[in-house]
Amino acid sequence: MDRGYQGARGAAEVRARLPVTAPGGTRSPVRLELLGGFALLVDQQPVSVPAGSERVLAFVALRRCRVPVPRRLIAGTLWPDAAEHCAYANLRAALCRLGGEGRRALEISPTEVGLAAETTVDLHRARSLARRALDDAPAPAYDLGLAAVADLSADLLPGWYEDWLLSEAEEWRQLRLHALEILAERFTTARRHGEAVAAAHAAVLADPLRESSRACLIRAHLAEGNPSEAMRDLRHYEQLLRRELGLRPTPWLNRLVAHAVAPPSHPGHAGRAEWE
């Protein structure tokens, strides 16, 4: 099994055990999960949601600042090919099929649909964490460890390909990649090697062709005193890059490993470590 997968799975297991809290600090009775797949939990119990109703919940949850969404916008976006009266009917049916438990996640009015005050969304918390990492702002100790890596390790609704979601999913991917790379560098600097490798692995899994993520992983291995791991990752990256894109790693990435593994008595070897 791939070591990166094992690290990401371990981080995800940490995340699954963490309690989700409402803005006031108490445990939230309604929890909407969009990272890694869709799930709705009410009083910590999963609620079965029909596919059309899932789309309504996800669309509303993606709105920034928990702003209620006009029914017209929801209907027109989720059912763009339907006549207006049919799109409205589809929305009414999707809301009805949520049932009593599912409807607790929403505040529904004749003109708008928004999130209920008691509803928490995993994406909202993860976005906040990522932005704190990028802003270099002080964060609680909880945020700086495997829990933070876990929160940043999942894609937004993988397997969903609706037009209204694609830009949101790409924005989240870029945000979490940059945050994971920053966390990996901070952990490396702080000599928290296990966390550094976990964060870098999560970034590499999110985009295996991204050189900056691969460099974070290589630096984490070198800082831990594992040059063989660093060289193995570089060789794997070189093969992947050649196979997928017909490219080679940049000379800078080659030198990162070459300078670390070259014998001190033979400095000329560093130059020969440029992979052919």
BELJOJO-V201835 format. One record per residue. N is the residue number from 1. RES is the residue in three letters. OMEGA is omega in whole degrees, -180 to 180 (none if undefined). Layout:
n=[N & N]
res=[RES & RES]
omega=[OMEGA & OMEGA]
This chain:
n=[1 & 2 & 3 & 4 & 5 & 6 & 7 & 8 & 9 & 10 & 11 & 12 & 13 & 14 & 15 & 16 & 17 & 18 & 19 & 20 & 21 & 22 & 23 & 24 & 25 & 26 & 27 & 28 & 29 & 30 & 31 & 32 & 33 & 34 & 35 & 36 & 37 & 38 & 39 & 40 & 41 & 42 & 43 & 44 & 45 & 46 & 47 & 48 & 49 & 50 & 51 & 52 & 53 & 54 & 55 & 56 & 57 & 58 & 59 & 60 & 61 & 62 & 63 & 64 & 65 & 66 & 67 & 68 & 69 & 70 & 71 & 72 & 73 & 74 & 75 & 76 & 77 & 78 & 79 & 80 & 81 & 82 & 83 & 84 & 85 & 86 & 87 & 88 & 89 & 90 & 91 & 92 & 93 & 94 & 95 & 96 & 97 & 98 & 99 & 100 & 101 & 102 & 103 & 104 & 105 & 106 & 107 & 108 & 109 & 110 & 111 & 112 & 113 & 114 & 115 & 116 & 117 & 118 & 119 & 120 & 121 & 122 & 123 & 124 & 125 & 126 & 127 & 128 & 129 & 130 & 131 & 132 & 133 & 134 & 135 & 136 & 137 & 138 & 139 & 140 & 141 & 142 & 143 & 144 & 145 & 146 & 147 & 148 & 149 & 150 & 151 & 152 & 153 & 154 & 155 & 156 & 157 & 158 & 159 & 160 & 161 & 162 & 163 & 164 & 165 & 166 & 167 & 168 & 169 & 170 & 171 & 172 & 173 & 174 & 175 & 176 & 177 & 178 & 179 & 180 & 181 & 182 & 183 & 184 & 185 & 186 & 187 & 188 & 189 & 190 & 191 & 192 & 193 & 194 & 195 & 196 & 197 & 198 & 199 & 200 & 201 & 202 & 203 & 204 & 205 & 206 & 207 & 208 & 209 & 210 & 211 & 212 & 213 & 214 & 215 & 216 & 217 & 218 & 219 & 220 & 221 & 222 & 223 & 224 & 225 & 226 & 227 & 228 & 229 & 230 & 231 & 232 & 233 & 234 & 235 & 236 & 237 & 238 & 239 & 240 & 241 & 242 & 243 & 244 & 245 & 246 & 247 & 248 & 249 & 250 & 251 & 252 & 253 & 254 & 255 & 256 & 257 & 258 & 259 & 260 & 261 & 262 & 263 & 264 & 265 & 266 & 267 & 268 & 269 & 270 & 271 & 272 & 273 & 274 & 275 & 276]
res=[MET & ASP & ARG & GLY & TYR & GLN & GLY & ALA & ARG & GLY & ALA & ALA & GLU & VAL & ARG & ALA & ARG & LEU & PRO & VAL & THR & ALA & PRO & GLY & GLY & THR & ARG & SER & PRO & VAL & ARG & LEU & GLU & LEU & LEU & GLY & GLY & PHE & ALA & LEU & LEU & VAL & ASP & GLN & GLN & PRO & VAL & SER & VAL & PRO & ALA & GLY & SER & GLU & ARG & VAL & LEU & ALA & PHE & VAL & ALA & LEU & ARG & ARG & CYS & ARG & VAL & PRO & VAL & PRO & ARG & ARG & LEU & ILE & ALA & GLY & THR & LEU & TRP & PRO & ASP & ALA & ALA & GLU & HIS & CYS & ALA & TYR & ALA & ASN & LEU & ARG & ALA & ALA & LEU & CYS & ARG & LEU & GLY & GLY & GLU & GLY & ARG & ARG & ALA & LEU & GLU & ILE & SER & PRO & THR & GLU & VAL & GLY & LEU & ALA & ALA & GLU & THR & THR & VAL & ASP & LEU & HIS & ARG & ALA & ARG & SER & LEU & ALA & ARG & ARG & ALA & LEU & ASP & ASP & ALA & PRO & ALA & PRO & ALA & TYR & ASP & LEU & GLY & LEU & ALA & ALA & VAL & ALA & ASP & LEU & SER & ALA & ASP & LEU & LEU & PRO & GLY & TRP & TYR & GLU & ASP & TRP & LEU & LEU & SER & GLU & ALA & GLU & GLU & TRP & ARG & GLN & LEU & ARG & LEU & HIS & ALA & LEU & GLU & ILE & LEU & ALA & GLU & ARG & PHE & THR & THR & ALA & ARG & ARG & HIS & GLY & GLU & ALA & VAL & ALA & ALA & ALA & HIS & ALA & ALA & VAL & LEU & ALA & ASP & PRO & LEU & ARG & GLU & SER & SER & ARG & ALA & CYS & LEU & ILE & ARG & ALA & HIS & LEU & ALA & GLU & GLY & ASN & PRO & SER & GLU & ALA & MET & ARG & ASP & LEU & ARG & HIS & TYR & GLU & GLN & LEU & LEU & ARG & ARG & GLU & LEU & GLY & LEU & ARG & PRO & THR & PRO & TRP & LEU & ASN & ARG & LEU & VAL & ALA & HIS & ALA & VAL & ALA & PRO & PRO & SER & HIS & PRO & GLY & HIS & ALA & GLY & ARG & ALA & GLU & TRP & GLU]
omega=[-178 & -177 & 179 & 178 & -180 & -179 & 180 & 179 & 178 & 178 & -180 & 178 & 175 & -179 & -177 & -178 & -175 & 177 & 175 & -176 & 175 & -178 & -180 & 177 & 179 & 180 & -178 & 178 & 180 & -175 & 180 & -179 & 179 & -177 & -179 & -178 & -177 & 172 & 174 & 178 & 177 & -174 & 177 & 178 & 179 & 179 & 178 & -176 & 176 & -174 & -180 & 179 & 174 & -178 & 179 & 179 & -179 & -179 & 179 & -178 & -178 & 178 & -178 & 175 & 176 & -179 & 176 & -175 & 176 & 178 & -180 & -180 & 180 & -177 & -178 & -178 & -176 & 179 & -173 & -176 & -179 & 172 & -173 & -178 & 177 & 178 & 177 & 179 & 177 & 179 & 179 & -180 & -180 & 178 & 180 & -178 & 176 & -178 & -177 & -179 & -179 & -179 & 176 & -179 & -170 & 165 & -172 & 175 & 179 & -176 & -174 & 173 & 179 & 177 & 174 & -178 & -176 & -176 & 173 & -178 & -177 & 180 & -179 & 179 & -179 & 176 & 180 & 179 & -179 & -179 & 176 & 178 & -179 & -180 & -178 & 180 & 177 & -178 & 177 & -179 & 180 & -175 & -172 & 180 & -179 & 178 & 178 & 179 & -180 & -179 & -176 & -171 & -175 & 175 & 177 & 177 & 178 & -179 & 174 & -175 & 178 & -178 & -176 & -178 & -169 & -179 & 177 & -179 & 179 & 177 & 178 & 179 & 180 & -180 & -177 & 176 & 180 & 180 & 179 & 178 & 178 & 178 & 179 & 179 & 179 & 179 & 179 & 179 & -179 & -180 & 174 & -164 & -180 & 179 & 178 & 180 & 180 & -180 & 180 & 177 & 180 & 178 & 179 & 178 & 179 & 178 & -176 & -178 & -176 & -173 & -178 & 177 & 179 & 178 & 177 & 180 & 180 & 179 & 179 & 177 & -179 & -179 & 179 & -180 & -180 & -179 & 179 & 176 & 179 & -180 & 179 & 180 & 178 & 179 & 178 & -180 & 179 & 179 & -179 & -178 & 179 & -177 & -174 & -172 & -176 & -178 & 176 & 175 & 179 & 176 & 180 & -179 & 176 & -179 & 180 & 178 & -175 & -179 & -178 & -174 & -179 & 176 & -178 & -176 & -179 & -177 & -180 & -180 & -178 & -180 & -179 & -179 & 172 & -172 & 179 & none]
